Each structure stands twice: as structure tokens, then as C-alpha cells.
């Protein structure tokens, strides 16, 4: 998440202040429907995604290009392949489901030349997110870059279907801003879309229970706090991962508008505690359902808890609303997080 999973245009939209930055790795990772037992690292399809990479120390701040006043001024990130003269050139737009494949892509500048210089954010030059169009099979990945500017990462897409790839980065060029560019990736094979899990305030991943507090209101900044417990006890020894205690990626259902955000505070800042709470300030750009993926590190592993959260109503209505929660209207189990 740049190291932060940098919020670009979705910035203006989905996070007036969702946070800082995130990172990306080097291993072969199957992109499939992870089960609770499959979360060795970063896991989530509907609740966990696998990570490769190393944790950092202290966050260096938020994504400059991901904040803004309104979705109208700054369109959500990840919806465009080209922005500000930079283009995401995906060399492998089609793969066979179940086959090990090396994904390759290049970021090109306005003259068509490969970009080879980046500004690191949260320890990484570029962060890569993969998610199915049905919001299943979410993965936060970290590719390698060759000297010629080509990024690559071996993966196995176990589940057939349409995926969206998001590259989150900042070119090291005068006047360059944080960008999130998107491209479509198809995995051939029989495809059955996964239904979007209903909204629920609590989910469990790898033995950890994560509870969400707060709601999303279109066009209005609100705080989301996630509380991590294990066997009923608060987890107070979260470990820094990519220079933060938590990272948050949000995808809007329907078009997969994207934002990678980070928590309020940073390890070592003198007041941010290593759990059990991780808080974010967020602004949803529009009404609709959002899928939120929270990455946190505990016991030496990165875990991902996923939530469906609707943004409904208007700021004015929210200001006068008393009590109630969108979760109260969503019946059903969010345990599908592990079968994304």
C-alpha cells in the first residue's frame, strides 16, 4: 500500500486523511480464495491477502496526491491507465488460471520512456495491488524492478476471472505527484463471481478478531477505528509493517475506485500505541458499497481483515442522525472474508 498501499485521485475521494503509505514484495503468490489456514503472510480475498516484503520503522507521512476537497476536483485513483503524462503498460494482460506466470509491466512517461527513478514511500518505490472485479482475491504485492524500468513478479492466479491491477507510486521528477494507475488483467478459465459480503462490524482472520468502529459518510470526513483482539484479549504488541501499525486499502464496489491509506500516528512518534486500536480519517467520495482491507502485523506475520462498508446518506443527514448503524441493516456473516 507509495509505501503507502499513496492515495492518488481516490485521495480526494476516499480519504481526506486516511494516512501515509505502504509497500510491495518479491515472492511467488497464488491469487486465489484464501482460507483461514492459508494466511501465512498477508491474506485476504474476503478477509486476508498475502504479503511479501519487509516491515519498516516509522511512517514518513501521507500520500500527497491522495488528499483533496472533493471527488469532483480529483477523480478516484486506479480508474485510469494514464494520468499526468504517465502510463501503466501491462505486458501480461492475460494469463491462464492455475498456471504460474510472471507479471510484467512498465510505467512510461509522457515521451514513452520507462520510468526508472521513483521516490520511495514506506520503504518501497512502488506498491502493487491485485483484486478481482468481484472484490475477491485481494493481494498486496511487492514487485522487483529491472535496470530498464520493467517491474516483474511471479504469481499464480488460482481463480479465473477479471482482475484489476493497481500501481501506486511517485515518479522522482520535478512536479510529479503521487499516482495510482490501473490496468485490467484476465485469468482464463471457468468463472463464477463471488458475491459481495454483507456489512458487519466484526471479522476474524488467523485467530485475530478485528472490530470496526465508525461509518462512512459521502463527502464528509469521519474516523474509522479498528480494534484487534485475540482470544478476547486486546492485542497491544502490534509490530510495524512498512513503517506503520496498519495500512488500509479501500475499493469501491462496481468500478473499483481505489485508495491506499494509512493510520493516524506512527510507530515511535511518542504517542501512537502498538494496538489494540488503529485509527484512520476517511472521506468517501460517493454513496455506495466499499470493501476495506486492513493490513496489520502481529506475531511476525502480516494479516488482512476485510470489511464491507456502505457509505449512505448525506453529510447534513448524518449530522442530524441519532443512533443506528448501517451494520444493523445488514444481516449475514462476514466470514466470507476468507473465501474472497
C-alpha positions in Angstrom: 0.0 0.0 0.0 3.6 4.6 -2.1 4.5 2.7 0.7 1.8 3.7 1.2 -0.9 0.6 -0.1 -0.2 6.7 -1.7 -3.7 7.5 -2.2 -4.0 9.3 -5.6 -7.0 10.7 -7.0 -9.2 8.5 -5.0 -7.5 10.5 -2.5 -9.7 13.3 -3.0 -12.3 11.0 -2.8 -11.9 8.4 -0.3 -9.5 9.9 2.2 -9.2 13.4 3.3 -6.8 11.9 5.7 -6.6 8.1 5.5 -2.9 8.3 6.2 0.5 7.5 5.0 1.9 4.9 2.7 2.7 1.2 2.1 4.8 -1.4 0.3 5.3 -4.4 -2.1 7.4 -7.7 -2.2 9.2 -10.4 -4.2 7.7 -13.9 -3.8 5.5 -16.1 -5.9 2.0 -15.7 -4.6 -1.2 -17.5 -5.6 -4.0 -15.2 -6.1 -6.9 -17.3 -5.0 -9.6 -17.6 -2.4 -7.5 -17.9 0.7 -8.8 -19.9 3.6 -8.2 -19.2 7.2 -5.4 -21.7 7.2 -3.8 -20.1 4.1 -2.9 -16.8 5.8 0.7 -17.4 6.2 1.5 -13.8 5.4 -0.8 -11.3 4.1 -4.1 -12.9 3.4 -7.4 -11.7 2.1 -9.8 -12.4 -0.5 -12.6 -11.7 1.6 -10.6 -11.3 4.7 -6.9 -11.9 4.0 -4.3 -11.2 1.5 -0.7 -12.4 1.2 2.2 -10.0 1.6 5.8 -10.2 0.5 8.2 -7.6 1.7 9.7 -6.4 4.9 8.4 -4.1 7.6 9.7 -0.6 8.1 10.1 1.6 11.0 8.4 5.0 11.1 6.0 6.3 8.5 7.1 9.3 6.6 3.7 10.8 6.2 0.7 10.6 3.9 0.2 10.4 0.2 0.3 13.9 -1.0 -1.7 13.1 -4.1 -4.4 11.3 -2.2 -6.0 14.1 -0.3 -8.3 16.7 -1.6 -11.5 18.6 -1.1 -13.9 16.6 -3.3 -14.3 13.7 -5.7 -15.3 16.2 -8.4 -11.9 18.0 -8.2 -9.9 14.8 -8.1 -11.3 11.6 -9.7 -10.8 8.4 -7.7 -7.5 6.6 -8.2 -7.0 3.5 -10.2 -9.7 4.2 -12.8 -7.2 5.5 -15.4 -4.4 3.8 -17.1 -2.8 7.2 -18.0 -2.6 10.3 -15.8 -0.4 13.4 -15.7 1.5 12.0 -18.7 2.4 8.7 -17.0 1.0 5.4 -18.4 0.8 1.9 -16.9 1.9 -0.5 -19.6 0.9 -4.0 -18.6 2.9 -6.6 -20.7 0.9 -9.6 -19.5 -2.8 -8.6 -19.7 -3.9 -12.3 -19.9 -2.9 -15.4 -18.1 -4.2 -18.9 -17.6 -5.8 -19.6 -14.2 -3.8 -22.1 -12.2 -0.6 -21.5 -14.1 2.5 -19.9 -12.6 3.0 -16.6 -14.5 5.4 -13.7 -14.2 3.5 -10.5 -14.4 5.5 -7.7 -16.1 4.7 -4.1 -16.5 6.4 -0.7 -17.2 5.5 2.8 -16.1 6.1 5.2 -19.0 6.5 8.9 -19.0 4.9 11.4 -21.5 7.6 10.6 -24.0 7.0 6.9 -23.8 10.3 6.2 -21.9 10.3 3.7 -19.0 10.4 5.4 -15.6 13.5 4.3 -13.7 13.6 6.8 -10.8 11.0 6.8 -8.0 10.5 8.4 -4.7 10.3 5.7 -2.0 7.4 5.8 0.4 7.2 3.5 3.3 10.3 1.7 2.2 9.1 0.9 -1.4 9.3 2.6 -4.8 6.1 1.1 -6.0 3.2 -0.7 -4.4 1.1 -3.2 -6.3 -2.5 -4.3 -5.5 -4.4 -7.0 -7.3 -8.1 -7.6 -6.8 -10.9 -9.4 -8.6 -13.6 -7.4 -10.2 -15.9 -9.1 -7.7 -13.6 -7.8 -5.0 -12.3 -11.4 -4.3 -8.7 -12.5 -4.4 -7.3 -9.2 -2.9 -3.5 -9.2 -2.7 -0.9 -6.5 -1.7 2.3 -7.4 -3.6 5.8 -6.1 -4.0 7.5 -6.5 -7.4 11.1 -6.1 -8.4 12.3 -3.5 -10.9 15.0 -4.2 -13.6 17.5 -1.6 -14.7 15.5 -1.0 -17.8 12.4 0.0 -15.7 10.5 -3.2 -16.1 8.7 -4.4 -13.0 8.0 -8.1 -12.5 6.5 -10.5 -10.0 5.7 -14.3 -10.3 2.2 -15.2 -9.3 -0.4 -17.9 -9.7 -4.0 -16.9 -10.2 -5.8 -19.9 -9.0 -9.3 -18.4 -9.7 -10.3 -17.5 -13.2 -11.9 -14.1 -13.8 -11.3 -10.5 -14.4 -8.8 -8.7 -12.1 -7.7 -5.1 -11.7 -4.1 -4.2 -11.1 -3.2 -1.0 -9.3 0.3 0.5 -9.4 0.8 3.1 -6.6 3.9 5.2 -6.9 5.6 8.7 -7.2 8.0 9.4 -10.0 11.2 11.1 -9.0 10.7 14.0 -11.3 10.1 17.7 -10.8 6.4 18.5 -10.1 5.5 14.8 -10.0 2.7 13.8 -7.7 1.5 10.5 -6.1 -0.2 8.4 -8.7 -2.4 5.2 -8.8 -2.7 3.8 -12.3 -4.9 0.8 -13.1 -5.0 -1.9 -15.7 -7.2 -4.9 -16.4 -5.8 -8.5 -16.0 -7.8 -11.5 -17.3 -7.3 -15.1 -16.0 -8.8 -17.5 -18.4 -11.0 -20.4 -17.2 -14.4 -21.1 -15.8 -15.5 -18.1 -13.8 -18.1 -17.8 -11.0 -18.2 -14.4 -9.4 -18.2 -14.1 -5.6 -21.0 -12.2 -4.0 -20.0 -9.1 -2.0 -20.2 -10.0 1.7 -22.7 -8.0 3.7 -21.6 -5.3 6.1 -20.7 -6.4 9.5 -18.6 -4.7 12.2 -16.5 -7.7 13.3 -14.5 -10.2 11.3 -11.9 -12.9 12.3 -8.6 -13.6 10.5 -5.9 -16.0 11.5 -7.3 -16.2 15.1 -7.5 -12.4 15.5 -10.8 -10.7 15.9 -11.0 -7.2 14.4 -13.8 -4.9 15.2 -14.6 -1.8 13.2 -15.9 1.4 14.8 -17.3 4.3 12.7 -19.2 4.8 9.4 -18.5 6.3 6.0 -20.5 9.4 5.0 -20.2 10.7 1.4 -18.3 13.9 1.2 -17.6 14.1 4.9 -14.5 13.2 6.8 -15.1 10.7 9.6 -12.9 8.5 11.8 -12.7 4.7 11.4 -11.0 2.8 14.2 -10.2 -0.9 14.1 -9.7 -2.8 17.4 -7.6 -6.0 17.3 -8.1 -8.8 19.9 -7.1 -12.4 20.3 -8.9 -14.9 22.4 -10.8 -12.0 24.0 -7.7 -10.1 25.0 -6.6 -6.7 23.4 -3.5 -7.0 21.2 -1.1 -4.4 22.5 2.1 -5.6 20.7 1.4 -4.9 17.1 4.6 -4.7 15.0 5.4 -2.1 12.4 4.8 -3.2 8.9 6.1 -0.9 6.2 6.6 1.8 8.7 3.1 1.8 10.2 1.0 -0.3 12.6 -1.7 -0.7 10.0 -2.5 0.0 6.4 -5.9 0.4 4.7 -6.9 -0.1 1.1 -10.4 0.7 0.0 -12.1 -0.3 -3.2 -15.5 0.9 -4.3 -17.8 -1.9 -5.5 -18.8 -1.5 -9.1 -15.9 0.4 -10.6 -13.1 -0.5 -8.1 -12.1 3.1 -7.5 -9.1 2.8 -5.3 -7.4 4.3 -2.3 -4.5 3.1 -0.2 -4.4 4.9 3.1 -2.6 4.7 6.4 -3.3 5.3 10.1 -3.2 8.3 12.2 0.1 8.4 14.1 3.3 6.4 13.6 5.5 4.0 15.5 8.0 5.8 17.6 6.2 9.2 17.5 5.8 9.2 21.2 2.1 8.8 21.4 0.9 6.2 19.0 0.5 2.8 20.8 1.0 -0.6 19.1 -2.6 -1.6 19.5 -5.2 -2.6 20.1 -6.6 0.4 18.2 -5.6 1.6 14.7 -7.4 4.7 13.5 -7.9 6.4 10.1 -9.6 9.5 8.9 -11.6 8.8 5.8 -13.8 10.6 3.3 -15.9 8.6 0.9 -16.3 10.3 -2.5 -19.8 9.0 -3.1 -22.6 6.7 -1.9 -22.1 3.0 -2.5 -20.5 -0.1 -1.0 -16.8 -0.1 -0.2 -14.6 -3.1 0.5 -12.0 -2.2 3.1 -8.8 -4.3 3.6 -6.9 -3.7 6.8 -3.3 -5.0 7.0 -1.6 -5.4 10.4 1.4 -7.3 11.6 1.4 -9.5 14.7 3.4 -12.5 15.8 5.8 -11.9 12.9 3.1 -12.2 10.2 1.0 -9.8 8.2 -2.7 -10.4 8.4 -5.5 -8.8 6.5 -9.0 -8.3 7.8 -11.7 -7.3 5.2 -14.9 -5.4 5.7 -17.8 -4.3 3.5 -18.9 -0.8 4.5 -21.7 1.2 2.8 -21.5 5.0 2.5 -25.0 6.3 2.6 -27.0 9.5 3.2 -25.6 13.0 3.0 -23.4 15.0 5.4 -26.4 17.0 6.5 -28.4 13.9 7.2 -25.6 12.3 9.1 -25.2 15.4 11.3 -28.8 15.1 12.4 -29.0 11.3 12.6 -29.2 9.9 16.0 -28.0 6.3 16.6 -28.3 3.5 14.2 -25.6 1.8 12.1 -25.6 0.5 8.6 -24.4 -2.7 10.0 -27.7 -3.1 11.8 -29.4 -3.4 8.5 -27.0 -5.9 7.1 -27.8 -9.4 8.2 -25.5 -12.2 7.4 -22.0 -13.4 8.2 -18.9 -11.6 7.0 -16.9 -14.8 7.4 -16.7 -14.9 3.6 -13.6 -12.8 4.1 -11.6 -15.9 3.9 -13.1 -17.0 0.6 -12.7 -13.9 -1.4 
